[in-house]
Amino acid sequence: MVSITEDMVRQRAEHNDCEISSLEEVTLHQQDIERIEYLDRWCRDLKILYLQNNLIAKMENLSRLKKLEYLNLALNNIEVIENLEGCESLQKLDLTVNFIGRLSSVDSLRHHIHLRELFLVGNPCADFEGYRQYVAASLPQLKWLDGKKISRSERIQAFQGLDEVRRRVLVQEEDYLRTRAEEKEVANRKVELKEGECKEKRAALDLQENKENREVQVNMKEVTSCDLNEEQQEREFWNTPCSFTPESRLEAHRYLERKKEKENVKEKKTKAPRTLITADGRVMNVNEPKLGFSLTEDEENNAIVLDLAVYRHMDTSVLDVDVQPTYARVNVKGKIFQMVLPAEVKPDSATAQRSQTSGHLVLTMPRAEGEIKVTKTVPNPARACPTRRSSLPDDNVRKSNASERLEVDPSAHRVLDLSSIIPRQATKEGPLECYRSASPATADCNSFSGEFVDDPDVPPLI
């Protein structure tokens, strides 16, 4: 049994920022709901409520919805129109393909002065003789019945023969209720018989457990699901004729539910474990939902963009996005899509958005900062002599583009170079003087100009 929960309603309130107290429209169709509850307390401002194609058997817990204008309960198991007295603003009521056989229950809608449209097509009461005349006369405020407008002349004729039409309708209603009671009794007996047979089979199987193991194994093979294998049981279930009743519809739903559970158990046993990341840490590319995608690079914003072709009408609440530095993972209704990224990204700066036109999921992941790489320095022969200076423009450009490095190893250079401390002001001044040292590497630098005169009275600098 599926119940209406707060999370279920909140997931369908995405257009209202997931706030349910001020929600005006909610869609809960095809959820296998069997009972209406909590909506009159959680969503007091509801104006539109979709509950079609469920297993609802009774109209209840709706009287507090004062602002409700449209109620859709098509394709359910409702048999009586009731408990709508508090819905003062009701304008449209859809009860298509239900099991309403008590046509006189439409009289409960007489005080809904705003009611304009009513759908009862597909119900047993729609086959009654005088059905349309009875509804047109019972609800004078009604403008449309089963999608067909009620004309003025039709309403006048309905009022003229209302007594006779009412009498015929009540007789047919009693006949239907009598038949319906018999159907319920047959359905209850059928359920009890099946339960009794299954209990007898199980009891017989328990008695056989005391015998030899071989006999027990044979009986276990023969007695599967009330002595029928799955194929024979399914063939017999669908080929057995039955009347269209709420019990038969509910039985078919229960059967499909059990079959689905068995299939899920088999899949869990046979399905291999999912591998997203191998034991050695290698990330795998996975596309379980089989969605189209495109991976591009946004050079202008220095980012990687992943466009995942998610279905346009899929709810965003069933998507779970996880971005890591080297890969991106998206959980689509339990199925994993995982993609290895061509470069490292920043997960904290990544964004995920849904396209308003196509519904695609777009992940924008900025690239991480560049890695620091260690490069080997090549000695420049031009720096062997500190007095040598190049006047070529290419050399100057090359020197300006070269990365400057601070040498911290004192053993690399044993000679203190004083020539680079004071920059030269002009080329006419001549080369700076180099003083002789014990290093042979600077022996060629101790050359003096022709005008130099050595004064023996002047002490040397070093």
PLY file of the C-alpha trace (Angstrom):
ply
format ascii 1.0
element vertex 462
property float x
property float y
property float z
element edge 461
property int vertex1
property int vertex2
end_header
0.00 0.00 0.00
1.37 3.38 -1.08
0.61 6.30 1.23
0.88 10.02 0.58
3.98 11.32 2.35
5.32 14.80 2.90
8.43 14.05 0.82
6.24 12.89 -2.06
4.30 16.17 -2.05
7.43 18.28 -1.57
9.14 16.69 -4.57
6.22 17.79 -6.71
6.36 21.34 -5.36
9.56 22.25 -7.19
7.84 25.15 -8.96
6.88 26.50 -5.51
10.41 26.31 -4.04
9.41 23.01 -2.36
7.02 24.82 -0.01
3.80 22.86 0.48
1.91 25.18 2.82
1.23 27.68 0.00
0.99 25.10 -2.79
-1.90 25.64 -5.22
-1.42 22.67 -7.55
-0.13 19.16 -6.98
0.07 16.12 -9.24
-0.02 12.65 -7.66
-1.14 10.48 -10.56
0.08 6.92 -11.25
1.49 6.44 -7.76
-0.64 3.39 -6.71
-2.12 5.49 -3.89
-4.98 3.71 -2.09
-6.12 6.45 0.28
-6.39 10.25 0.30
-4.87 11.69 3.46
-2.93 14.63 4.92
-3.49 16.92 1.90
-6.23 18.88 3.65
-3.79 19.69 6.46
-0.57 20.26 4.52
-1.94 22.13 1.49
-4.90 24.21 2.57
-4.55 26.53 -0.45
-4.85 23.82 -3.11
-6.78 24.83 -6.21
-5.94 21.94 -8.56
-5.47 18.33 -7.45
-4.58 15.47 -9.81
-5.11 11.97 -8.38
-5.99 10.02 -11.51
-4.88 6.46 -12.24
-4.47 5.30 -8.65
-6.23 2.75 -6.42
-8.30 5.16 -4.34
-11.52 3.52 -3.11
-13.10 6.38 -1.18
-13.39 10.16 -1.46
-12.24 11.39 1.94
-10.14 14.04 3.72
-11.00 16.72 1.18
-13.58 18.82 3.02
-11.01 21.37 4.31
-9.87 22.34 0.83
-12.04 25.45 0.58
-10.19 26.84 -2.45
-10.19 23.61 -4.50
-11.47 24.31 -8.02
-10.53 21.19 -10.00
-10.40 17.62 -8.69
-9.36 14.77 -10.98
-10.06 11.26 -9.64
-10.33 9.42 -12.94
-9.31 5.74 -13.17
-9.73 4.84 -9.51
-11.96 2.49 -7.47
-14.51 5.04 -6.23
-18.11 3.81 -5.86
-19.89 6.76 -4.21
-19.67 10.55 -4.58
-19.26 11.85 -1.04
-17.36 14.05 1.43
-17.08 17.10 -0.83
-19.34 19.43 1.14
-16.43 21.64 2.27
-15.06 22.18 -1.25
-16.98 25.41 -1.73
-15.04 26.59 -4.81
-15.29 23.33 -6.78
-15.84 24.04 -10.48
-14.78 20.82 -12.22
-14.97 17.20 -11.05
-13.58 14.32 -13.13
-14.65 10.80 -12.08
-14.09 9.06 -15.42
-13.84 5.23 -15.38
-14.63 4.50 -11.75
-17.22 2.16 -10.23
-19.96 4.62 -9.29
-23.28 2.74 -9.45
-25.20 4.82 -6.94
-26.32 7.62 -9.25
-28.36 9.26 -6.49
-25.05 10.25 -4.82
-24.75 13.14 -7.31
-27.35 14.92 -5.15
-24.49 15.68 -2.70
-23.14 18.12 -5.32
-26.33 20.16 -5.44
-25.00 22.86 -3.09
-21.79 23.42 -5.07
-23.02 26.53 -6.82
-19.76 27.00 -8.77
-19.74 23.47 -10.27
-19.76 23.71 -14.06
-18.27 20.45 -15.39
-18.80 16.84 -14.34
-17.38 13.65 -15.90
-19.01 10.30 -15.10
-18.38 8.48 -18.36
-17.11 4.93 -17.91
-19.01 4.36 -14.66
-21.85 1.81 -14.28
-24.31 4.63 -13.57
-23.63 6.11 -17.03
-25.40 3.08 -18.54
-28.61 3.67 -16.61
-31.69 4.62 -18.54
-32.39 8.31 -17.94
-28.87 8.93 -16.59
-28.30 12.23 -18.37
-31.77 13.58 -17.63
-31.40 12.75 -13.94
-28.03 14.52 -13.60
-29.20 17.55 -15.58
-32.26 17.94 -13.35
-30.45 17.20 -10.07
-27.65 19.73 -10.73
-29.19 22.85 -12.30
-25.89 24.77 -12.00
-24.10 22.23 -14.23
-23.15 23.41 -17.75
-21.22 20.40 -19.12
-21.74 16.66 -18.54
-19.18 14.16 -19.92
-17.79 16.85 -22.20
-21.17 17.65 -23.77
-22.98 20.90 -23.08
-26.38 20.72 -21.41
-28.75 22.78 -23.54
-31.63 24.79 -22.18
-34.23 22.60 -23.88
-32.61 19.45 -22.48
-32.76 20.81 -18.98
-36.44 21.80 -19.37
-37.31 18.29 -20.56
-35.33 16.79 -17.66
-37.34 18.83 -15.14
-40.64 17.90 -16.76
-40.13 14.13 -16.44
-37.95 14.14 -13.31
-40.30 11.98 -11.17
-40.47 9.19 -13.74
-36.74 9.36 -14.44
-35.95 9.26 -10.73
-38.12 6.17 -10.24
-36.39 4.28 -13.09
-32.95 5.30 -11.89
-33.61 4.10 -8.32
-34.81 0.71 -9.60
-31.68 0.25 -11.71
-29.56 1.43 -8.82
-31.02 -1.23 -6.51
-30.40 -3.94 -9.10
-26.79 -2.82 -9.47
-26.20 -2.72 -5.72
-27.59 -6.23 -5.40
-25.27 -7.46 -8.15
-22.38 -5.60 -6.60
-22.94 -7.31 -3.23
-22.81 -10.70 -4.96
-19.56 -9.73 -6.69
-18.00 -8.76 -3.38
-19.04 -12.07 -1.83
-17.58 -14.04 -4.73
-14.34 -12.08 -4.54
-14.04 -12.70 -0.79
-14.64 -16.42 -1.26
-12.04 -16.55 -3.99
-9.46 -14.90 -1.77
-10.25 -17.22 1.14
-10.06 -20.26 -1.14
-6.68 -19.26 -2.48
-5.35 -18.60 0.99
-6.72 -21.96 2.22
-5.21 -23.86 -0.70
-1.83 -22.25 -0.15
-1.99 -23.10 3.55
-2.84 -26.72 2.75
0.02 -26.91 0.30
2.42 -25.48 2.84
1.15 -27.88 5.51
1.59 -30.84 3.18
5.10 -29.67 2.40
5.90 -29.42 6.11
4.80 -33.03 6.61
7.06 -34.20 3.85
10.09 -32.65 5.53
10.30 -35.61 7.89
10.84 -38.05 5.05
13.91 -38.67 2.98
15.78 -35.72 1.48
15.13 -36.89 -2.05
11.37 -36.88 -1.57
11.53 -33.47 0.02
13.46 -32.09 -2.97
10.92 -33.55 -5.40
8.03 -32.04 -3.47
9.82 -28.69 -3.33
10.08 -28.72 -7.11
6.46 -29.75 -7.59
4.93 -27.43 -5.00
5.94 -23.93 -6.16
3.41 -21.14 -5.76
0.42 -23.39 -5.03
1.57 -26.30 -7.18
1.95 -24.26 -10.37
5.07 -23.00 -12.07
5.36 -19.35 -12.97
4.42 -19.66 -16.64
1.32 -21.76 -15.99
0.28 -19.50 -13.15
0.60 -16.35 -15.25
-1.25 -17.94 -18.17
-4.07 -19.09 -15.93
-4.32 -15.71 -14.17
-4.68 -13.64 -17.34
-6.86 -16.13 -19.27
-9.41 -16.64 -16.47
-12.48 -14.47 -17.22
-13.60 -12.10 -14.48
-15.88 -9.10 -14.10
-14.48 -5.59 -14.03
-14.73 -4.69 -10.36
-12.57 -2.83 -7.83
-11.53 -6.20 -6.40
-10.38 -7.55 -9.78
-8.47 -4.35 -10.52
-6.82 -4.47 -7.12
-6.02 -8.18 -7.57
-4.34 -7.49 -10.92
-2.29 -4.75 -9.32
-1.22 -7.01 -6.45
-0.23 -9.74 -8.91
1.91 -7.36 -10.98
3.48 -6.03 -7.79
4.46 -9.52 -6.61
5.83 -10.38 -10.04
7.91 -7.21 -10.05
9.31 -8.01 -6.61
10.32 -11.50 -7.76
12.04 -10.07 -10.82
13.90 -7.55 -8.68
15.10 -10.33 -6.38
16.34 -12.34 -9.35
18.14 -9.33 -10.80
19.87 -8.65 -7.48
21.08 -12.24 -7.32
22.28 -12.49 -10.92
23.46 -8.95 -11.54
27.20 -8.47 -11.23
28.37 -5.86 -8.74
28.78 -2.42 -10.24
32.38 -1.28 -10.66
32.89 2.47 -10.74
36.46 2.66 -9.46
38.85 -0.28 -9.75
41.00 -1.60 -6.93
44.06 0.25 -8.27
42.16 3.57 -8.24
41.34 3.81 -11.95
38.00 5.56 -12.64
35.71 3.81 -15.13
33.47 5.43 -17.73
29.89 4.25 -17.07
26.63 5.08 -18.89
23.93 2.89 -17.34
20.96 5.15 -18.28
22.22 5.14 -21.90
21.92 8.89 -22.33
23.57 10.97 -25.00
26.25 13.42 -23.91
28.88 15.84 -25.14
32.09 16.94 -23.45
33.52 20.28 -24.62
36.05 22.82 -23.42
35.14 26.45 -22.84
38.45 28.19 -23.53
37.06 31.63 -22.82
36.08 30.73 -19.24
38.81 28.07 -18.85
36.22 25.39 -18.01
35.05 21.94 -19.08
31.36 21.61 -20.01
29.44 18.30 -19.85
26.04 18.29 -21.58
23.99 15.24 -20.53
20.83 14.58 -22.58
18.45 14.01 -19.66
14.80 13.53 -20.59
13.02 16.83 -20.89
10.11 16.06 -18.54
12.19 14.22 -15.92
11.93 15.70 -12.45
15.17 17.26 -11.19
14.64 15.60 -7.81
15.61 12.20 -9.29
19.03 13.53 -10.36
22.06 13.48 -8.06
25.27 15.17 -9.27
28.74 14.54 -7.81
31.77 16.35 -9.26
35.27 15.25 -8.28
38.63 16.70 -9.43
39.12 13.99 -12.06
35.61 12.74 -12.87
31.91 13.66 -12.81
29.12 11.32 -11.68
25.35 11.71 -12.19
22.77 9.40 -10.59
19.68 9.25 -12.85
16.89 7.39 -11.02
19.35 4.91 -9.55
21.40 4.49 -12.74
24.94 5.82 -12.79
26.52 8.01 -15.48
30.24 8.56 -14.86
32.74 10.35 -17.08
36.50 10.77 -16.65
37.48 14.40 -17.27
40.39 15.32 -19.57
41.85 17.73 -17.00
41.64 18.42 -13.30
38.76 20.70 -12.26
37.58 22.59 -9.18
34.61 20.74 -7.65
33.71 23.64 -5.33
33.29 26.03 -8.28
31.34 23.64 -10.52
27.70 24.41 -11.39
24.81 22.18 -12.56
21.83 23.60 -14.48
18.87 22.28 -16.47
18.30 23.70 -19.93
14.89 25.38 -20.17
14.49 24.39 -23.83
15.83 20.84 -24.06
15.86 19.80 -20.39
19.52 18.69 -20.66
21.73 18.72 -17.59
24.70 21.04 -18.14
27.72 20.76 -15.82
30.21 23.63 -15.96
33.48 22.71 -14.24
36.30 25.31 -14.09
39.79 24.00 -14.61
42.15 23.79 -11.68
45.31 25.92 -11.50
48.31 24.76 -13.56
50.72 22.29 -11.96
54.22 23.47 -10.95
56.76 21.65 -13.06
60.53 21.44 -12.33
62.70 22.30 -15.32
66.45 21.91 -15.67
68.48 25.07 -16.26
70.93 25.15 -19.15
74.09 27.21 -18.50
74.35 30.22 -20.73
77.82 30.58 -22.29
77.27 34.31 -22.61
77.55 34.64 -18.85
81.01 32.99 -18.67
82.59 36.43 -18.76
80.80 39.15 -16.81
82.37 41.86 -19.04
80.84 40.40 -22.18
77.64 42.17 -23.18
75.52 41.52 -26.24
73.97 44.36 -28.18
71.71 42.16 -30.29
67.97 42.75 -29.71
67.23 39.00 -29.88
69.55 38.37 -26.98
67.85 41.06 -24.94
64.41 39.55 -25.62
65.69 36.11 -24.75
67.13 37.40 -21.49
63.90 39.19 -20.57
61.82 36.08 -21.25
64.14 33.79 -19.33
63.00 32.92 -15.85
65.14 34.33 -13.06
66.25 31.84 -10.44
67.89 32.39 -7.07
70.91 30.21 -6.53
71.19 29.00 -2.97
74.10 26.60 -3.40
77.36 28.46 -2.51
79.50 25.73 -4.03
78.21 26.46 -7.53
80.13 29.74 -7.81
83.34 30.26 -5.87
84.09 33.65 -7.39
82.25 36.72 -6.23
81.06 38.63 -9.31
81.09 42.34 -8.60
80.55 43.48 -12.16
76.77 43.03 -12.06
76.27 45.11 -8.91
76.58 48.51 -10.66
74.85 48.73 -14.06
76.69 50.45 -16.88
75.47 53.90 -17.84
76.83 53.94 -21.39
78.83 51.81 -23.76
81.60 54.48 -23.98
82.74 53.80 -20.45
84.28 50.55 -21.54
84.06 47.18 -19.89
84.10 46.82 -16.15
87.32 45.65 -14.63
87.66 42.12 -13.40
90.19 41.24 -10.84
92.27 38.20 -10.91
91.37 35.44 -8.60
92.39 31.89 -8.01
89.69 30.54 -10.31
90.83 29.69 -13.83
87.39 30.42 -15.15
87.98 34.16 -14.89
91.56 34.21 -16.18
90.53 35.63 -19.54
88.69 38.50 -17.89
91.89 40.17 -16.45
92.67 42.28 -19.50
93.39 46.05 -19.17
92.87 48.83 -21.67
95.79 50.45 -23.46
95.50 53.76 -21.58
95.75 52.09 -18.18
98.74 53.18 -16.05
99.60 51.15 -13.01
100.60 53.35 -10.13
102.70 51.34 -7.67
101.92 53.76 -4.84
98.20 52.91 -4.98
97.39 49.77 -2.95
95.33 47.09 -4.68
91.58 46.80 -3.99
91.82 43.11 -3.13
0 1
1 2
2 3
3 4
4 5
5 6
6 7
7 8
8 9
9 10
10 11
11 12
12 13
13 14
14 15
15 16
16 17
17 18
18 19
19 20
20 21
21 22
22 23
23 24
24 25
25 26
26 27
27 28
28 29
29 30
30 31
31 32
32 33
33 34
34 35
35 36
36 37
37 38
38 39
39 40
40 41
41 42
42 43
43 44
44 45
45 46
46 47
47 48
48 49
49 50
50 51
51 52
52 53
53 54
54 55
55 56
56 57
57 58
58 59
59 60
60 61
61 62
62 63
63 64
64 65
65 66
66 67
67 68
68 69
69 70
70 71
71 72
72 73
73 74
74 75
75 76
76 77
77 78
78 79
79 80
80 81
81 82
82 83
83 84
84 85
85 86
86 87
87 88
88 89
89 90
90 91
91 92
92 93
93 94
94 95
95 96
96 97
97 98
98 99
99 100
100 101
101 102
102 103
103 104
104 105
105 106
106 107
107 108
108 109
109 110
110 111
111 112
112 113
113 114
114 115
115 116
116 117
117 118
118 119
119 120
120 121
121 122
122 123
123 124
124 125
125 126
126 127
127 128
128 129
129 130
130 131
131 132
132 133
133 134
134 135
135 136
136 137
137 138
138 139
139 140
140 141
141 142
142 143
143 144
144 145
145 146
146 147
147 148
148 149
149 150
150 151
151 152
152 153
153 154
154 155
155 156
156 157
157 158
158 159
159 160
160 161
161 162
162 163
163 164
164 165
165 166
166 167
167 168
168 169
169 170
170 171
171 172
172 173
173 174
174 175
175 176
176 177
177 178
178 179
179 180
180 181
181 182
182 183
183 184
184 185
185 186
186 187
187 188
188 189
189 190
190 191
191 192
192 193
193 194
194 195
195 196
196 197
197 198
198 199
199 200
200 201
201 202
202 203
203 204
204 205
205 206
206 207
207 208
208 209
209 210
210 211
211 212
212 213
213 214
214 215
215 216
216 217
217 218
218 219
219 220
220 221
221 222
222 223
223 224
224 225
225 226
226 227
227 228
228 229
229 230
230 231
231 232
232 233
233 234
234 235
235 236
236 237
237 238
238 239
239 240
240 241
241 242
242 243
243 244
244 245
245 246
246 247
247 248
248 249
249 250
250 251
251 252
252 253
253 254
254 255
255 256
256 257
257 258
258 259
259 260
260 261
261 262
262 263
263 264
264 265
265 266
266 267
267 268
268 269
269 270
270 271
271 272
272 273
273 274
274 275
275 276
276 277
277 278
278 279
279 280
280 281
281 282
282 283
283 284
284 285
285 286
286 287
287 288
288 289
289 290
290 291
291 292
292 293
293 294
294 295
295 296
296 297
297 298
298 299
299 300
300 301
301 302
302 303
303 304
304 305
305 306
306 307
307 308
308 309
309 310
310 311
311 312
312 313
313 314
314 315
315 316
316 317
317 318
318 319
319 320
320 321
321 322
322 323
323 324
324 325
325 326
326 327
327 328
328 329
329 330
330 331
331 332
332 333
333 334
334 335
335 336
336 337
337 338
338 339
339 340
340 341
341 342
342 343
343 344
344 345
345 346
346 347
347 348
348 349
349 350
350 351
351 352
352 353
353 354
354 355
355 356
356 357
357 358
358 359
359 360
360 361
361 362
362 363
363 364
364 365
365 366
366 367
367 368
368 369
369 370
370 371
371 372
372 373
373 374
374 375
375 376
376 377
377 378
378 379
379 380
380 381
381 382
382 383
383 384
384 385
385 386
386 387
387 388
388 389
389 390
390 391
391 392
392 393
393 394
394 395
395 396
396 397
397 398
398 399
399 400
400 401
401 402
402 403
403 404
404 405
405 406
406 407
407 408
408 409
409 410
410 411
411 412
412 413
413 414
414 415
415 416
416 417
417 418
418 419
419 420
420 421
421 422
422 423
423 424
424 425
425 426
426 427
427 428
428 429
429 430
430 431
431 432
432 433
433 434
434 435
435 436
436 437
437 438
438 439
439 440
440 441
441 442
442 443
443 444
444 445
445 446
446 447
447 448
448 449
449 450
450 451
451 452
452 453
453 454
454 455
455 456
456 457
457 458
458 459
459 460
460 461
